Amino acid sequence: DDIIVLNKAHGMVVHPAAGNADGTLVNALLYHCKGQLAGIGGVERPGIVHRLDKDTSGCIIVAKNDLAHQSLAKQFHDRTNEKRYLAVLQSTPTKKEDTVFTHIGRHPVNRLKMTVVNPGSGKSAITDYRVLHQAADGTCLVLCDLHTGRTHQIRVHMLHIGAPILGD
């Protein structure tokens, strides 16, 4: 009655924005729920507490009412929930398990990209990772636990340690 938990498909945009007015997860949810989603997120983001990038698949939680939205937003704000991701990397990191702590902000030249920036600019970002499997071709599967939720955090951190996401 309060939330929907679903596996967002790769290639699906979470909420309408410039260039993506329809075909979004929000459009599908509004249809499925007959318009009954939390109103806190506003007309374009009803029920949306967090999002995943268009090209990221995975679990997303949507609030069906305002009380659930407030509770979920508080959990994300207080970092009392766990955010775990699997990623396939082009190469294996030097350390099989580590914590990456940097500051992430807009790239100084390409403003559409995020990058590691000097402390004092950007926002702090913390990712724990652990190599789960290393393939013969050098690629590997890692488990990432995010302590923060910065835009493109895993992508930026894995590139920063010299093991970019495969195909990125």
Backbone as CSV, one residue per row, in Angstrom:
resi,resn,N_x,N_y,N_z,CA_x,CA_y,CA_z,C_x,C_y,C_z
1,ASP,0.809,-1.213,0.000,0.000,0.000,0.000,0.851,1.277,0.000
2,ASP,2.098,1.171,0.455,2.910,2.371,0.664,4.035,2.583,-0.339
3,ILE,4.639,1.502,-0.787,5.786,1.623,-1.699,5.681,0.615,-2.835
4,ILE,6.444,0.885,-3.876,6.644,-0.060,-4.965,8.157,-0.221,-5.096
5,VAL,8.599,-1.469,-5.169,10.009,-1.752,-5.398,10.078,-2.493,-6.724
6,LEU,10.879,-1.975,-7.643,10.944,-2.607,-8.958,12.357,-2.604,-9.505
7,ASN,12.560,-3.411,-10.520,13.846,-3.500,-11.194,13.775,-2.627,-12.443
8,LYS,14.381,-1.450,-12.374,14.371,-0.530,-13.512,15.258,-1.084,-14.620
9,ALA,14.725,-1.079,-15.812,15.464,-1.598,-16.964,16.532,-0.609,-17.441
10,HIS,17.611,-1.151,-17.980,18.636,-0.349,-18.654,17.968,0.410,-19.796
11,GLY,18.302,1.663,-19.962,17.768,2.460,-21.065,16.510,3.237,-20.722
12,MET,15.937,2.998,-19.555,14.717,3.705,-19.165,15.065,4.917,-18.308
13,VAL,14.514,6.061,-18.669,14.692,7.290,-17.901,13.708,7.255,-16.730
14,VAL,14.129,7.711,-15.559,13.272,7.636,-14.374,12.128,8.635,-14.419
15,HIS,12.425,9.906,-14.679,11.358,10.912,-14.666,11.465,11.826,-15.876
16,PRO,10.348,12.401,-16.295,10.367,13.299,-17.457,11.329,14.474,-17.247
17,ALA,12.006,14.839,-18.314,12.910,15.992,-18.322,13.066,16.412,-19.776
18,ALA,13.842,17.434,-20.016,14.053,17.909,-21.379,14.504,16.753,-22.275
19,GLY,13.794,16.540,-23.358,14.126,15.479,-24.302,13.535,14.128,-23.960
20,ASN,12.919,14.012,-22.793,12.317,12.739,-22.365,10.970,13.006,-21.693
21,ALA,10.011,13.450,-22.474,8.695,13.788,-21.914,7.866,12.552,-21.610
22,ASP,8.057,11.490,-22.383,7.258,10.284,-22.155,8.139,9.043,-22.245
23,GLY,7.557,7.892,-21.956,8.316,6.650,-21.962,9.194,6.489,-20.738
24,THR,8.926,7.265,-19.692,9.738,7.207,-18.479,9.126,6.255,-17.456
25,LEU,9.887,5.950,-16.440,9.390,5.130,-15.347,8.191,5.813,-14.680
26,VAL,8.271,7.122,-14.489,7.157,7.854,-13.875,5.890,7.710,-14.724
27,ASN,6.011,7.834,-16.040,4.841,7.654,-16.908,4.209,6.280,-16.690
28,ALA,5.041,5.250,-16.643,4.539,3.887,-16.447,3.899,3.728,-15.071
29,LEU,4.517,4.306,-14.049,3.974,4.207,-12.690,2.635,4.934,-12.560
30,LEU,2.532,6.107,-13.169,1.267,6.850,-13.112,0.147,6.045,-13.761
31,TYR,0.458,5.373,-14.850,-0.542,4.528,-15.506,-0.901,3.344,-14.614
32,HIS,0.130,2.656,-14.127,-0.079,1.459,-13.305,-0.832,1.774,-12.014
33,CYS,-0.492,2.876,-11.382,-1.084,3.240,-10.082,-2.301,4.140,-10.233
34,LYS,-2.729,4.342,-11.462,-3.886,5.187,-11.752,-3.741,6.574,-11.112
35,GLY,-2.513,7.111,-11.186,-2.236,8.456,-10.697,-2.022,8.558,-9.208
36,GLN,-2.075,7.447,-8.478,-1.953,7.470,-7.023,-0.513,7.262,-6.574
37,LEU,0.261,8.329,-6.611,1.630,8.309,-6.111,1.815,9.505,-5.188
38,ALA,2.841,9.453,-4.357,3.117,10.577,-3.458,3.254,11.858,-4.259
39,GLY,2.697,12.936,-3.739,2.735,14.222,-4.429,3.950,15.058,-4.117
40,ILE,4.767,14.629,-3.155,5.901,15.429,-2.702,6.890,15.720,-3.818
41,GLY,7.113,14.766,-4.699,8.089,14.954,-5.767,7.641,15.919,-6.851
42,GLY,6.379,16.384,-6.770,5.861,17.314,-7.772,5.315,16.576,-8.977
43,VAL,4.802,17.334,-9.910,4.124,16.778,-11.076,5.037,15.895,-11.931
44,GLU,6.306,16.249,-12.052,7.206,15.482,-12.915,7.929,14.355,-12.178
45,ARG,7.893,14.369,-10.836,8.608,13.341,-10.072,7.758,12.745,-8.955
46,PRO,6.497,12.461,-9.196,5.665,11.939,-8.110,6.181,10.599,-7.600
47,GLY,6.371,10.516,-6.286,6.811,9.279,-5.669,8.284,8.975,-5.771
48,ILE,9.021,9.745,-6.543,10.438,9.452,-6.765,11.278,10.001,-5.605
49,VAL,11.964,9.087,-4.927,12.802,9.449,-3.787,14.274,9.443,-4.203
50,HIS,14.619,8.522,-5.078,15.986,8.428,-5.608,15.849,7.999,-7.069
51,ARG,16.958,8.033,-7.794,16.875,7.627,-9.192,18.125,6.847,-9.563
52,LEU,18.028,6.212,-10.699,19.175,5.539,-11.292,19.388,6.147,-12.665
53,ASP,20.621,6.227,-13.097,20.916,6.755,-14.424,20.183,5.951,-15.486
54,LYS,19.961,6.561,-16.624,19.266,5.917,-17.739,19.890,4.563,-18.077
55,ASP,21.191,4.508,-18.120,21.870,3.284,-18.545,22.171,2.320,-17.403
56,THR,21.598,2.578,-16.226,21.788,1.702,-15.080,20.504,0.937,-14.805
57,SER,20.622,-0.369,-14.652,19.465,-1.172,-14.253,19.588,-1.439,-12.765
58,GLY,18.473,-1.720,-12.127,18.545,-2.072,-10.716,17.304,-1.699,-9.945
59,CYS,17.375,-1.970,-8.672,16.256,-1.782,-7.759,15.999,-0.298,-7.502
60,ILE,14.754,0.099,-7.620,14.363,1.467,-7.300,13.097,1.404,-6.453
61,ILE,13.010,2.282,-5.459,11.877,2.320,-4.541,11.075,3.580,-4.835
62,VAL,9.762,3.423,-4.966,8.867,4.546,-5.271,7.817,4.642,-4.170
63,ALA,7.556,5.849,-3.686,6.565,6.075,-2.630,5.178,6.265,-3.231
64,LYS,4.220,5.538,-2.681,2.847,5.658,-3.167,2.056,6.703,-2.389
65,ASN,2.610,7.161,-1.256,1.923,8.201,-0.492,2.955,9.112,0.162
66,ASP,2.493,10.230,0.664,3.419,11.229,1.210,4.149,10.749,2.460
67,LEU,3.479,9.981,3.317,4.126,9.473,4.525,5.290,8.549,4.162
68,ALA,5.070,7.664,3.211,6.141,6.772,2.755,7.272,7.575,2.125
69,HIS,6.924,8.605,1.348,7.943,9.448,0.705,8.817,10.128,1.753
70,GLN,8.187,10.674,2.774,8.942,11.354,3.843,9.858,10.385,4.573
71,SER,9.353,9.175,4.847,10.146,8.170,5.542,11.353,7.741,4.696
72,LEU,11.112,7.465,3.424,12.212,7.058,2.543,13.227,8.182,2.368
73,ALA,12.740,9.408,2.182,13.648,10.550,2.014,14.536,10.707,3.244
74,LYS,13.969,10.506,4.426,14.749,10.606,5.663,15.807,9.494,5.714
75,GLN,15.436,8.283,5.299,16.403,7.179,5.297,17.572,7.472,4.357
76,PHE,17.277,8.013,3.183,18.350,8.366,2.246,19.188,9.506,2.821
77,HIS,18.536,10.499,3.384,19.250,11.644,3.959,20.157,11.216,5.107
78,ASP,19.623,10.359,5.991,20.380,9.908,7.161,21.344,8.769,6.840
79,ARG,21.284,8.282,5.612,22.137,7.180,5.142,21.970,5.923,5.999
80,THR,20.726,5.620,6.336,20.446,4.421,7.126,20.071,3.243,6.228
81,ASN,20.012,3.470,4.942,19.734,2.381,4.000,21.046,1.950,3.341
82,GLU,21.027,0.806,2.690,22.213,0.321,1.989,22.013,0.471,0.494
83,LYS,23.057,0.952,-0.188,23.031,1.068,-1.645,24.176,0.215,-2.177
84,ARG,23.814,-0.923,-2.796,24.809,-1.868,-3.287,24.637,-2.045,-4.786
85,TYR,25.763,-2.058,-5.480,25.749,-2.178,-6.935,26.791,-3.176,-7.383
86,LEU,26.488,-3.877,-8.458,27.464,-4.714,-9.133,27.929,-3.965,-10.368
87,ALA,29.222,-4.041,-10.649,29.757,-3.392,-11.843,30.814,-4.302,-12.465
88,VAL,30.856,-4.312,-13.789,31.895,-5.044,-14.508,32.925,-4.009,-14.958
89,LEU,34.158,-4.230,-14.568,35.236,-3.278,-14.860,36.125,-3.795,-15.986
90,GLN,36.721,-2.849,-16.720,37.603,-3.197,-17.841,38.868,-3.895,-17.375
91,SER,39.293,-3.587,-16.165,40.496,-4.190,-15.611,40.297,-4.353,-14.111
92,THR,41.177,-5.110,-13.491,41.051,-5.356,-12.057,41.814,-4.291,-11.287
93,PRO,41.191,-3.694,-10.280,41.897,-2.689,-9.472,43.124,-3.299,-8.789
94,THR,44.099,-2.480,-8.485,45.314,-2.928,-7.811,44.973,-3.588,-6.474
95,LYS,44.080,-2.938,-5.728,43.635,-3.509,-4.449,42.334,-4.258,-4.693
96,LYS,42.239,-5.460,-4.162,41.037,-6.279,-4.360,39.856,-5.785,-3.535
97,GLU,40.142,-4.983,-2.515,39.102,-4.434,-1.651,39.625,-3.123,-1.087
98,ASP,38.783,-2.077,-1.141,39.256,-0.774,-0.656,38.077,0.175,-0.508
99,THR,38.368,1.323,0.065,37.416,2.426,0.154,37.979,3.582,-0.661
100,VAL,37.167,4.129,-1.540,37.558,5.297,-2.330,36.832,6.492,-1.733
101,PHE,37.603,7.492,-1.295,37.027,8.711,-0.718,37.590,9.900,-1.477
102,THR,36.727,10.575,-2.228,37.131,11.738,-3.010,36.036,12.798,-2.918
103,HIS,36.226,13.857,-3.656,35.174,14.847,-3.878,34.817,14.783,-5.360
104,ILE,33.526,14.820,-5.644,33.046,14.725,-7.021,32.307,16.005,-7.385
105,GLY,32.615,16.505,-8.580,31.953,17.704,-9.089,31.945,17.680,-10.615
106,ARG,31.433,18.731,-11.205,31.381,18.830,-12.668,32.789,18.919,-13.244
107,HIS,32.971,18.269,-14.372,34.240,18.332,-15.096,34.455,19.785,-15.520
108,PRO,35.683,20.324,-15.400,35.904,21.743,-15.716,35.702,22.104,-17.193
109,VAL,35.858,21.127,-18.095,35.702,21.404,-19.527,34.372,20.870,-20.050
110,ASN,34.087,19.594,-19.802,32.840,18.983,-20.246,31.847,18.995,-19.090
111,ARG,31.000,19.991,-19.036,30.091,20.199,-17.909,29.028,19.105,-17.771
112,LEU,28.914,18.227,-18.770,27.968,17.119,-18.685,28.551,15.940,-17.905
113,LYS,29.872,15.931,-17.724,30.545,14.840,-17.029,30.841,15.219,-15.585
114,MET,30.892,14.190,-14.752,31.318,14.365,-13.368,32.733,13.812,-13.257
115,THR,33.512,14.360,-12.301,34.900,13.942,-12.149,35.345,14.166,-10.709
116,VAL,36.497,13.608,-10.358,37.093,13.879,-9.054,37.636,15.301,-9.079
117,VAL,37.312,16.073,-8.043,37.742,17.465,-7.941,38.455,17.671,-6.607
118,ASN,39.085,18.816,-6.446,39.779,19.140,-5.211,38.791,19.320,-4.063
119,PRO,39.211,18.930,-2.843,38.352,19.219,-1.687,38.067,20.720,-1.635
120,GLY,36.896,21.065,-1.247,36.504,22.470,-1.249,35.609,22.788,-2.425
121,SER,35.735,21.991,-3.479,34.783,22.087,-4.587,34.163,20.706,-4.740
122,GLY,32.974,20.659,-5.222,32.274,19.381,-5.328,31.792,18.903,-3.979
123,LYS,31.355,17.647,-3.954,30.820,17.059,-2.727,31.582,15.778,-2.417
124,SER,31.715,15.478,-1.128,32.425,14.271,-0.737,31.669,13.035,-1.219
125,ALA,32.430,11.998,-1.575,31.852,10.756,-2.082,32.675,9.584,-1.557
126,ILE,31.971,8.575,-1.040,32.644,7.422,-0.454,32.051,6.144,-1.033
127,THR,32.934,5.311,-1.600,32.533,4.022,-2.160,33.455,2.939,-1.622
128,ASP,32.864,1.898,-1.035,33.619,0.687,-0.704,33.451,-0.257,-1.886
129,TYR,34.522,-0.942,-2.279,34.383,-1.931,-3.345,35.139,-3.194,-2.968
130,ARG,34.695,-4.300,-3.572,35.348,-5.587,-3.369,35.261,-6.370,-4.660
131,VAL,36.400,-6.863,-5.132,36.422,-7.685,-6.342,35.810,-9.045,-6.004
132,LEU,34.777,-9.428,-6.753,34.113,-10.711,-6.538,34.640,-11.796,-7.466
133,HIS,35.010,-11.386,-8.688,35.482,-12.351,-9.679,36.377,-11.655,-10.688
134,GLN,37.461,-12.308,-11.036,38.347,-11.790,-12.070,38.349,-12.781,-13.222
135,ALA,38.053,-12.304,-14.434,38.015,-13.156,-15.618,39.402,-13.246,-16.253
136,ALA,39.582,-14.237,-17.089,40.864,-14.465,-17.757,41.262,-13.292,-18.644
137,ASP,40.273,-12.563,-19.179,40.583,-11.430,-20.059,40.928,-10.148,-19.297
138,GLY,40.980,-10.228,-17.959,41.350,-9.069,-17.151,40.171,-8.283,-16.617
139,THR,38.985,-8.491,-17.182,37.804,-7.814,-16.642,37.478,-8.410,-15.282
140,CYS,36.702,-7.680,-14.502,36.335,-8.211,-13.196,34.956,-7.720,-12.788
141,LEU,34.372,-8.439,-11.855,33.086,-8.078,-11.269,33.354,-7.559,-9.876
142,VAL,32.834,-6.358,-9.581,33.012,-5.783,-8.245,31.655,-5.491,-7.617
143,LEU,31.649,-5.564,-6.301,30.501,-5.155,-5.505,30.847,-3.805,-4.914
144,CYS,29.994,-2.817,-5.144,30.215,-1.465,-4.624,29.146,-1.137,-3.597
145,ASP,29.574,-0.687,-2.437,28.674,-0.184,-1.403,28.874,1.320,-1.337
146,LEU,27.794,2.060,-1.587,27.881,3.512,-1.583,27.465,4.072,-0.225
147,HIS,28.309,4.932,0.311,27.983,5.629,1.559,27.404,7.004,1.262
148,THR,27.554,7.427,0.018,26.989,8.695,-0.447,26.284,8.392,-1.769
149,GLY,25.600,9.353,-2.313,24.870,9.112,-3.550,25.122,10.196,-4.570
150,ARG,26.353,10.360,-4.962,26.703,11.399,-5.931,26.414,10.932,-7.354
151,THR,26.145,11.883,-8.218,25.886,11.582,-9.622,27.095,10.881,-10.231
152,HIS,26.856,9.727,-10.836,27.894,8.924,-11.504,29.021,8.500,-10.559
153,GLN,28.698,8.335,-9.287,29.723,8.056,-8.279,30.561,6.819,-8.592
154,ILE,29.928,5.712,-8.922,30.696,4.484,-9.192,31.562,4.669,-10.432
155,ARG,30.991,5.239,-11.467,31.720,5.483,-12.717,32.966,6.336,-12.440
156,VAL,32.802,7.411,-11.695,33.909,8.328,-11.411,34.950,7.648,-10.524
157,HIS,34.515,6.943,-9.502,35.469,6.316,-8.587,36.248,5.183,-9.237
158,MET,35.598,4.369,-10.031,36.318,3.266,-10.672,37.330,3.798,-11.691
159,LEU,36.955,4.829,-12.439,37.907,5.459,-13.357,39.085,6.049,-12.580
160,HIS,38.792,6.666,-11.450,39.816,7.303,-10.613,40.866,6.304,-10.132
161,ILE,40.452,5.055,-9.850,41.414,4.053,-9.385,42.023,3.257,-10.537
162,GLY,41.723,3.682,-11.772,42.347,3.059,-12.940,41.670,1.805,-13.454
163,ALA,40.415,1.596,-13.062,39.679,0.410,-13.517,38.271,0.831,-13.939
164,PRO,38.153,1.476,-15.118,36.856,1.999,-15.541,35.822,0.913,-15.796
165,ILE,34.556,1.302,-15.719,33.457,0.387,-16.010,33.543,-0.046,-17.468
166,LEU,33.325,-1.325,-17.699,33.382,-1.876,-19.054,32.366,-1.181,-19.952
167,GLY,32.818,-0.718,-21.092,31.938,-0.081,-22.068,31.593,1.358,-21.771
168,ASP,32.172,1.923,-20.729,31.828,3.291,-20.357,32.618,4.283,-21.208
